Amino acid sequence: MQTALVYLGKILFGGYFLMNAFNHFSNLSMMSGYVQSKGIPAAKLAVLGSGLLLLAGGISVIFNLFPLIGLGALVLFLLPVTFMMHAFWKVQDPQARMGEMVNFMKNIALLGAVLMFLSMHVG
């Protein structure tokens, strides 16, 4: 039973990143506008690059392919995105601030899970 749960967990966890990768590519213009509004240079390139990191990470988690590279890609995605895109402490509007805080905390939790997966592959 544990094996089935592990596979289900990997599909759900990796699938989350794959769905976000799909969103990055299929909504490139909208995502680029949002990224640009946060003051990130080369917004379109940033969205494409982050989409590739999400794609590599999601595939890696689900299929256990090159786990160090895939999990590293997720760390490379989550660290800057969390602190640059979801800097809730900079937002004045209370509702927008809460939304950014939720996304910030979600990303911190995802980063924690990625680090746990990573620890299973290094050591």
C-alpha positions as CSV (number, residue, x, y, z in Angstrom):
1,M,0.0,0.0,0.0
2,Q,2.8,2.4,0.8
3,T,4.1,2.0,-2.8
4,A,0.7,3.0,-4.2
5,L,0.6,6.0,-1.9
6,V,4.1,7.1,-2.9
7,Y,3.2,6.9,-6.6
8,L,-0.1,8.8,-6.0
9,G,1.8,11.5,-4.1
10,K,4.4,11.8,-6.8
11,I,1.7,12.2,-9.4
12,L,-0.1,14.8,-7.4
13,F,3.0,16.7,-6.4
14,G,4.7,16.5,-9.9
15,G,1.4,17.1,-11.6
16,Y,1.0,20.4,-9.7
17,F,4.2,21.7,-11.3
18,L,3.3,20.3,-14.7
19,M,-0.1,22.2,-14.6
20,N,1.7,25.4,-13.7
21,A,4.2,24.8,-16.6
22,F,1.2,24.4,-18.9
23,N,-0.2,27.7,-17.5
24,H,3.0,29.5,-18.1
25,F,3.1,28.4,-21.8
26,S,-0.6,28.7,-22.6
27,N,-1.0,32.1,-20.9
28,L,2.3,33.6,-21.8
29,S,1.0,37.1,-22.6
30,M,-1.1,37.4,-19.4
31,M,1.7,35.9,-17.3
32,S,4.3,38.2,-18.8
33,G,2.1,41.2,-18.0
34,Y,1.9,40.1,-14.4
35,V,5.6,39.5,-14.2
36,Q,6.3,42.9,-15.7
37,S,4.0,44.5,-13.2
38,K,6.2,43.1,-10.5
39,G,9.2,44.9,-12.0
40,I,10.9,41.8,-13.4
41,P,13.0,42.5,-16.5
42,A,12.6,40.5,-19.7
43,A,9.2,39.3,-18.4
44,K,8.4,37.0,-21.4
45,L,11.8,35.3,-21.1
46,A,11.3,35.0,-17.3
47,V,7.9,33.3,-17.8
48,L,9.3,30.9,-20.5
49,G,12.4,30.1,-18.4
50,S,10.3,29.5,-15.2
51,G,7.9,27.4,-17.3
52,L,10.8,25.2,-18.4
53,L,12.0,24.8,-14.8
54,L,8.4,23.8,-13.7
55,L,8.2,21.3,-16.7
56,A,11.6,19.7,-15.9
57,G,10.8,19.5,-12.2
58,G,7.3,18.0,-12.7
59,I,8.5,15.4,-15.1
60,S,11.4,14.5,-12.8
61,V,9.2,14.0,-9.8
62,I,6.6,11.9,-11.5
63,F,9.0,9.7,-13.5
64,N,12.0,9.8,-11.1
65,L,14.2,11.0,-14.0
66,F,17.4,12.8,-13.2
67,P,16.0,13.7,-9.7
68,L,18.8,16.0,-8.7
69,I,18.5,18.1,-11.8
70,G,14.6,18.2,-11.7
71,L,14.4,18.9,-8.0
72,G,17.2,21.5,-8.4
73,A,15.1,23.1,-11.1
74,L,12.2,23.4,-8.7
75,V,14.4,25.0,-6.1
76,L,15.7,27.4,-8.8
77,F,12.0,28.2,-9.6
78,L,10.7,28.5,-6.0
79,L,13.3,30.6,-4.4
80,P,13.2,33.7,-6.6
81,V,9.5,33.5,-7.5
82,T,8.5,33.2,-3.8
83,F,10.5,36.3,-2.7
84,M,10.2,38.4,-5.9
85,M,6.6,37.7,-7.1
86,H,4.9,37.2,-3.7
87,A,6.6,39.8,-1.5
88,F,3.4,40.4,0.6
89,W,5.3,42.7,2.9
90,K,5.4,45.3,0.1
91,V,1.7,45.2,-0.7
92,Q,-0.5,47.9,0.9
93,D,-4.0,46.7,-0.1
94,P,-5.1,44.2,2.6
95,Q,-6.9,41.8,0.2
96,A,-4.0,41.8,-2.2
97,R,-1.5,41.5,0.7
98,M,-3.4,38.4,2.0
99,G,-3.4,36.8,-1.5
100,E,0.3,37.3,-1.8
101,M,0.9,36.0,1.7
102,V,-1.1,32.8,0.8
103,N,1.0,32.3,-2.3
104,F,4.2,33.0,-0.4
105,M,3.4,30.5,2.3
106,K,2.3,27.9,-0.3
107,N,5.6,28.3,-2.1
108,I,7.5,28.0,1.2
109,A,5.6,24.7,1.9
110,L,6.4,23.4,-1.6
111,L,10.0,24.3,-1.2
112,G,10.1,22.3,2.0
113,A,8.6,19.3,0.2
114,V,11.1,19.7,-2.6
115,L,14.0,19.8,-0.1
116,M,12.7,16.6,1.6
117,F,12.6,14.9,-1.8
118,L,16.1,16.2,-2.5
119,S,17.4,14.8,0.8
120,M,16.3,11.3,-0.3
121,H,18.6,11.6,-3.3
122,V,21.7,13.1,-1.8
123,G,23.1,11.1,1.0
